[in-house]
Amino acid sequence: MSAKIIAVVNQKGGAGKTTLAMLLAGGLADRRKRVLVADADPQNTAVHWAGMGEGFPAEVEDVSGEEGKLHKALRKRQDEFDYIVIDSPPAAAAPVTGSALKAAHLALVPVIPSPLDLWASVRIREAIAHARHKNPELQARLVVNQMQPNTLLAREVLGMLPEFGIPMLAASLKSRTAYRQCAALGATIHALGSRAALAVLEVDALCREVERMLRAR
C-alpha cells in the first residue's frame, strides 16, 4: 500500500511547522506505522531534532536539495512507508513547497492564533489553491498551534478562522513546555511519559483525526 503524504506548510516562520511535523510523525510511528519525515527546509530543523537523541522512531531525511523535483523523489519511495510527512520551508512560493503540495494528499497549515500569523497564511492558501490545478484531490486543514484558549485575542482570532477558506482540524496543540522538551531530547511526546500526559492526549487526537481523514480517501 502506498504511503499517504502529508505536507506541513506555511509562509511564516515560527508558526510551528517542524513541531507539528515531528509530533505527528513521532505519534504515527509510536502507533507502529512506518513513517518518513522529509525535511525540505534548508534549516534542517527536523534532522537536528531527530539527531538530539537516540531512536527517534520515524526516519528523518534531508530532502531540501530536491527543490522542484521533490514530488518525483517521494513517489518513488511511497511503497516503503505508511506515511510521509514533509516539513516544508517557510516560503509559499519556493519550488520545494509547490512540489510538496503537488505530491501531498493532505496539507496541514499550523497557525498561531494571532492576526499577524493569520494574515501571513494567506499566501499559503493561494499556493494550495494553485496546487489543486494539478493535484485536485489535495485536502487542506488549518491546525491551531500554541493555543491559549482563555485569552480574548485567541478567541477573536479563532472566530475569524472559519472565514479563512481552509477548514480547521478539530485537534489543536496548546502552548506546552513538553513540546519544547521533545525537540531538546530528540524524542516523541510519548517518550516523555506521564509528565506529558495532557500533551500526549493532544498529539493522539491529532494522529487519529489525520488517519481518519486519509483513510476516507
ZALO-413043 format. One record per residue (C-alpha): residue in three letters; x, y, z; chain. Coordinates in nm, 4 decimals, padded with zeros to 6 digits. Example, Ala and Ser with C-alpha at 12.3 -4.5 7.8 and 13.67 -1.06 7.14 Angstrom:
+-----+----------+----------+----------+---+
:   r :        x :        y :        z : c :
+-----+----------+----------+----------+---+
: ALA :  01.2300 : -00.4500 :  00.7800 : A :
: SER :  01.3670 : -00.1060 :  00.7140 : A :
+-----+----------+----------+----------+---+
% end
This chain:
+-----+----------+----------+----------+---+
:   r :        x :        y :        z : c :
+-----+----------+----------+----------+---+
: MET :  00.0000 :  00.0000 :  00.0000 : A :
: SER :  00.1379 :  00.3415 : -00.0995 : A :
: ALA :  00.2190 :  00.5950 :  00.1696 : A :
: LYS : -00.0147 :  00.8831 :  00.2375 : A :
: ILE :  00.1790 :  01.2091 :  00.2010 : A :
: ILE :  00.1225 :  01.4968 :  00.4433 : A :
: ALA :  00.2785 :  01.8364 :  00.3711 : A :
: VAL :  00.3172 :  02.0735 :  00.6658 : A :
: VAL :  00.3305 :  02.4194 :  00.5113 : A :
: ASN :  00.3132 :  02.7868 :  00.5963 : A :
: GLN :  00.4510 :  03.1164 :  00.4740 : A :
: LYS :  00.5572 :  03.2450 :  00.8160 : A :
: GLY :  00.8455 :  03.1138 :  01.0225 : A :
: GLY :  00.7726 :  03.0469 :  01.3877 : A :
: ALA :  00.4254 :  02.9050 :  01.3289 : A :
: GLY :  00.5370 :  02.5630 :  01.4493 : A :
: LYS :  00.5794 :  02.3733 :  01.1235 : A :
: THR :  00.8600 :  02.1488 :  01.2408 : A :
: THR :  00.6992 :  02.0946 :  01.5800 : A :
: LEU :  00.3746 :  01.9847 :  01.4140 : A :
: ALA :  00.5554 :  01.7667 :  01.1596 : A :
: MET :  00.7703 :  01.5909 :  01.4187 : A :
: LEU :  00.4944 :  01.5448 :  01.6762 : A :
: LEU :  00.2681 :  01.3986 :  01.4083 : A :
: ALA :  00.5396 :  01.1759 :  01.2611 : A :
: GLY :  00.6501 :  01.0574 :  01.6050 : A :
: GLY :  00.2928 :  00.9923 :  01.7107 : A :
: LEU :  00.2193 :  00.7894 :  01.3986 : A :
: ALA :  00.5443 :  00.5940 :  01.4371 : A :
: ASP :  00.4588 :  00.5200 :  01.8004 : A :
: ARG :  00.1362 :  00.3711 :  01.6628 : A :
: ARG :  00.3532 :  00.1220 :  01.4735 : A :
: LYS :  00.3283 :  00.2978 :  01.1389 : A :
: ARG :  00.6238 :  00.3216 :  00.9012 : A :
: VAL :  00.6947 :  00.6934 :  00.8765 : A :
: LEU :  00.9400 :  00.9092 :  00.6828 : A :
: VAL :  00.9932 :  01.2754 :  00.7664 : A :
: ALA :  01.1112 :  01.4506 :  00.4516 : A :
: ASP :  01.2923 :  01.7609 :  00.5797 : A :
: ALA :  01.2566 :  02.0031 :  00.2885 : A :
: ASP :  01.3557 :  02.3115 :  00.4891 : A :
: PRO :  01.7211 :  02.4134 :  00.4309 : A :
: GLN :  01.7494 :  02.4868 :  00.8047 : A :
: ASN :  01.7048 :  02.1096 :  00.8609 : A :
: THR :  01.5391 :  02.1556 :  01.1994 : A :
: ALA :  01.3663 :  01.8167 :  01.1746 : A :
: VAL :  01.7005 :  01.6474 :  01.1082 : A :
: HIS :  01.8514 :  01.8243 :  01.4106 : A :
: TRP :  01.5520 :  01.7233 :  01.6260 : A :
: ALA :  01.5939 :  01.3545 :  01.5430 : A :
: GLY :  01.9689 :  01.3812 :  01.5966 : A :
: MET :  01.9364 :  01.5134 :  01.9519 : A :
: GLY :  01.8526 :  01.1716 :  02.0923 : A :
: GLU :  01.8701 :  00.8069 :  02.0061 : A :
: GLY :  01.5984 :  00.6028 :  01.8483 : A :
: PHE :  01.3501 :  00.8544 :  01.7081 : A :
: PRO :  01.1001 :  00.6040 :  01.5629 : A :
: ALA :  01.0475 :  00.7714 :  01.2250 : A :
: GLU :  01.3123 :  00.8024 :  00.9545 : A :
: VAL :  01.4153 :  01.1653 :  00.9036 : A :
: GLU :  01.5961 :  01.2672 :  00.5852 : A :
: ASP :  01.7241 :  01.5931 :  00.4384 : A :
: VAL :  01.5472 :  01.6391 :  00.1033 : A :
: SER :  01.5935 :  02.0166 :  00.0747 : A :
: GLY :  01.8154 :  01.9695 : -00.2301 : A :
: GLU :  01.5318 :  01.8158 : -00.4309 : A :
: GLU :  01.3587 :  02.1550 : -00.4694 : A :
: GLY :  01.1023 :  02.1329 : -00.7518 : A :
: LYS :  01.1641 :  01.7611 : -00.8021 : A :
: LEU :  01.0606 :  01.6570 : -00.4507 : A :
: HIS :  00.7278 :  01.5105 : -00.5601 : A :
: LYS :  00.9039 :  01.2757 : -00.8037 : A :
: ALA :  01.1577 :  01.1632 : -00.5426 : A :
: LEU :  00.8892 :  01.0890 : -00.2826 : A :
: ARG :  00.6617 :  00.8997 : -00.5190 : A :
: LYS :  00.9470 :  00.6558 : -00.5822 : A :
: ARG :  00.9533 :  00.5776 : -00.2083 : A :
: GLN :  00.5826 :  00.5556 : -00.1326 : A :
: ASP :  00.5840 :  00.1769 : -00.1114 : A :
: GLU :  00.8415 :  00.1858 :  00.1716 : A :
: PHE :  00.6200 :  00.3732 :  00.4206 : A :
: ASP :  00.2685 :  00.4142 :  00.5527 : A :
: TYR :  00.3075 :  00.7911 :  00.5888 : A :
: ILE :  00.5465 :  01.0527 :  00.4551 : A :
: VAL :  00.5431 :  01.3845 :  00.6438 : A :
: ILE :  00.7044 :  01.6782 :  00.4635 : A :
: ASP :  00.8430 :  01.9661 :  00.6699 : A :
: SER :  00.8423 :  02.2491 :  00.4161 : A :
: PRO :  01.0363 :  02.5781 :  00.4308 : A :
: PRO :  00.8538 :  02.8963 :  00.5410 : A :
: ALA :  00.8075 :  03.0157 :  00.1830 : A :
: ALA :  00.4861 :  02.9670 : -00.0106 : A :
: ALA :  00.6488 :  03.0475 : -00.3450 : A :
: ALA :  00.9531 :  02.8197 : -00.3025 : A :
: PRO :  00.9786 :  02.5446 : -00.5674 : A :
: VAL :  01.0082 :  02.2792 : -00.2966 : A :
: THR :  00.6816 :  02.3945 : -00.1348 : A :
: GLY :  00.4987 :  02.3737 : -00.4657 : A :
: SER :  00.6474 :  02.0312 : -00.5254 : A :
: ALA :  00.5437 :  01.9148 : -00.1781 : A :
: LEU :  00.1851 :  02.0259 : -00.2402 : A :
: LYS :  00.1876 :  01.8543 : -00.5775 : A :
: ALA :  00.2655 :  01.5217 : -00.4071 : A :
: ALA :  00.0555 :  01.5578 : -00.0919 : A :
: HIS : -00.2761 :  01.4004 : -00.0061 : A :
: LEU : -00.3160 :  01.6422 :  00.2859 : A :
: ALA : -00.1696 :  01.9866 :  00.3588 : A :
: LEU : -00.1589 :  02.0935 :  00.7233 : A :
: VAL : -00.1159 :  02.4660 :  00.7906 : A :
: PRO : -00.0115 :  02.5439 :  01.1502 : A :
: VAL : -00.1455 :  02.8788 :  01.2659 : A :
: ILE : -00.0721 :  03.0592 :  01.5922 : A :
: PRO : -00.3918 :  03.2422 :  01.6942 : A :
: SER : -00.2759 :  03.5957 :  01.6216 : A :
: PRO : -00.3768 :  03.8355 :  01.3417 : A :
: LEU : -00.0191 :  03.8544 :  01.2044 : A :
: ASP :  00.0005 :  03.4788 :  01.1670 : A :
: LEU : -00.3384 :  03.4609 :  01.0027 : A :
: TRP : -00.2505 :  03.7338 :  00.7524 : A :
: ALA :  00.0794 :  03.5633 :  00.6719 : A :
: SER : -00.1066 :  03.2395 :  00.5978 : A :
: VAL : -00.2993 :  03.3947 :  00.3085 : A :
: ARG : -00.0143 :  03.3220 :  00.0663 : A :
: ILE : -00.0047 :  02.9547 :  00.1580 : A :
: ARG : -00.3796 :  02.9386 :  00.0990 : A :
: GLU : -00.3131 :  03.0712 : -00.2512 : A :
: ALA : -00.0338 :  02.8160 : -00.3028 : A :
: ILE : -00.2683 :  02.5332 : -00.2026 : A :
: ALA : -00.5348 :  02.6594 : -00.4443 : A :
: HIS : -00.2739 :  02.6721 : -00.7209 : A :
: ALA : -00.1506 :  02.3194 : -00.6420 : A :
: ARG : -00.5033 :  02.1831 : -00.6794 : A :
: HIS : -00.4890 :  02.2518 : -01.0533 : A :
: LYS : -00.2504 :  01.9552 : -01.0814 : A :
: ASN : -00.3479 :  01.7764 : -00.7601 : A :
: PRO : -00.7274 :  01.8193 : -00.7407 : A :
: GLU : -00.7696 :  01.5713 : -00.4544 : A :
: LEU : -00.5414 :  01.7676 : -00.2209 : A :
: GLN : -00.7133 :  01.8263 :  00.1135 : A :
: ALA : -00.6067 :  02.1074 :  00.3468 : A :
: ARG : -00.6648 :  02.1874 :  00.7124 : A :
: LEU : -00.5584 :  02.4639 :  00.9485 : A :
: VAL : -00.4048 :  02.3387 :  01.2738 : A :
: VAL : -00.4207 :  02.5806 :  01.5652 : A :
: ASN : -00.0836 :  02.5763 :  01.7408 : A :
: GLN :  00.0348 :  02.7290 :  02.0704 : A :
: MET : -00.3285 :  02.7669 :  02.1660 : A :
: GLN : -00.4097 :  02.9754 :  02.4751 : A :
: PRO : -00.7868 :  02.9310 :  02.4918 : A :
: ASN : -00.8553 :  03.1644 :  02.7838 : A :
: THR : -00.7300 :  03.4812 :  02.6150 : A :
: LEU : -00.9578 :  03.7299 :  02.4415 : A :
: LEU : -00.7220 :  03.7607 :  02.1421 : A :
: ALA : -00.7199 :  03.3854 :  02.0835 : A :
: ARG : -01.0983 :  03.3716 :  02.0954 : A :
: GLU : -01.1266 :  03.6599 :  01.8479 : A :
: VAL : -00.8806 :  03.5048 :  01.6028 : A :
: LEU : -01.0425 :  03.1628 :  01.6322 : A :
: GLY : -01.3695 :  03.3301 :  01.5438 : A :
: MET : -01.2094 :  03.4543 :  01.2205 : A :
: LEU : -01.0679 :  03.1185 :  01.1122 : A :
: PRO : -01.3901 :  02.9702 :  00.9678 : A :
: GLU : -01.3887 :  03.2538 :  00.7114 : A :
: PHE : -01.0292 :  03.1871 :  00.6070 : A :
: GLY : -01.1199 :  02.9404 :  00.3321 : A :
: ILE : -00.9438 :  02.6335 :  00.4739 : A :
: PRO : -01.1305 :  02.4205 :  00.7302 : A :
: MET : -00.9862 :  02.3763 :  01.0790 : A :
: LEU : -00.8732 :  02.0451 :  01.2179 : A :
: ALA : -01.0687 :  01.9674 :  01.5345 : A :
: ALA : -00.7439 :  01.8735 :  01.7099 : A :
: SER : -00.5171 :  02.1566 :  01.8224 : A :
: LEU : -00.1915 :  02.1976 :  02.0129 : A :
: LYS : -00.1731 :  02.4204 :  02.3180 : A :
: SER :  00.1368 :  02.6083 :  02.4325 : A :
: ARG :  00.3181 :  02.3433 :  02.6383 : A :
: THR :  00.6723 :  02.3023 :  02.7698 : A :
: ALA :  00.6509 :  01.9313 :  02.6814 : A :
: TYR :  00.6681 :  02.0084 :  02.3096 : A :
: ARG :  00.9917 :  02.2030 :  02.3516 : A :
: GLN :  01.1303 :  01.9211 :  02.5650 : A :
: CYS :  01.0641 :  01.6766 :  02.2816 : A :
: ALA :  01.2823 :  01.8806 :  02.0491 : A :
: ALA :  01.5589 :  01.9169 :  02.3082 : A :
: LEU :  01.5639 :  01.5415 :  02.3733 : A :
: GLY :  01.5127 :  01.4298 :  02.0136 : A :
: ALA :  01.2073 :  01.2378 :  02.1298 : A :
: THR :  00.8394 :  01.1784 :  02.0622 : A :
: ILE :  00.5774 :  01.3059 :  02.3029 : A :
: HIS :  00.5048 :  00.9521 :  02.4229 : A :
: ALA :  00.8687 :  00.9124 :  02.5285 : A :
: LEU :  00.8177 :  01.1784 :  02.7980 : A :
: GLY :  00.5704 :  00.9545 :  02.9789 : A :
: SER :  00.3287 :  01.0690 :  03.2472 : A :
: ARG :  00.4810 :  01.4172 :  03.2841 : A :
: ALA :  00.3443 :  01.4960 :  02.9371 : A :
: ALA :  00.0027 :  01.3323 :  02.9809 : A :
: LEU : -00.2017 :  01.6259 :  02.8521 : A :
: ALA :  00.0288 :  01.6772 :  02.5549 : A :
: VAL :  00.0042 :  01.3055 :  02.4724 : A :
: LEU : -00.3757 :  01.3384 :  02.4574 : A :
: GLU : -00.3436 :  01.6298 :  02.2132 : A :
: VAL : -00.0992 :  01.4503 :  01.9840 : A :
: ASP : -00.3046 :  01.1303 :  01.9931 : A :
: ALA : -00.6142 :  01.3287 :  01.8922 : A :
: LEU : -00.4152 :  01.4872 :  01.6080 : A :
: CYS : -00.2941 :  01.1494 :  01.4815 : A :
: ARG : -00.6399 :  00.9911 :  01.4995 : A :
: GLU : -00.8004 :  01.2759 :  01.3070 : A :
: VAL : -00.5334 :  01.2753 :  01.0364 : A :
: GLU : -00.5575 :  00.8979 :  00.9980 : A :
: ARG : -00.9368 :  00.9128 :  00.9710 : A :
: MET : -00.9178 :  01.1809 :  00.7013 : A :
: LEU : -00.6664 :  00.9872 :  00.4952 : A :
: ARG : -00.8472 :  00.6533 :  00.5336 : A :
: ALA : -01.1611 :  00.8160 :  00.3953 : A :
: ARG : -00.9892 :  00.8975 :  00.0658 : A :
+-----+----------+----------+----------+---+
% end
